[in-house]
Amino acid sequence: MTEPSPASWRPIDSAPKDTEVLVYTRPWGAIVASYSEEFGNWLSRMQVPVSIREENEMPTHWQPLPPPPDGAADEGRDGHEAALPTQAAASS
């Protein structure tokens, strides 16, 4: 069995729950989200994070986020890397 390519959609049941990923939802299409153990569901990374709760909103597939553009990793997210910890840093 071959590994799926990094940009291929995979069933949501196989999604990692310790990092942000791109998830597919029927009403919104592809969105960046992370799984919340506290709430037991996926949370989107929008201006104001919201829980994805309704049956028709539940992600059906996921894929890893692509790498940032060349040079962008040095700048951090929106230039606020120090002020906005990553999920991994926040959970340590």
Secondary structure, DSSP 8 states (H G I E B T S, - for coil): -----TTS-EEGGG--SSS-EEEEETTTEEEEEEEETTTTEEEE-SSS--B--SGGGS--EEE------TTGGGT-GGG-TTTS--HHHHH-
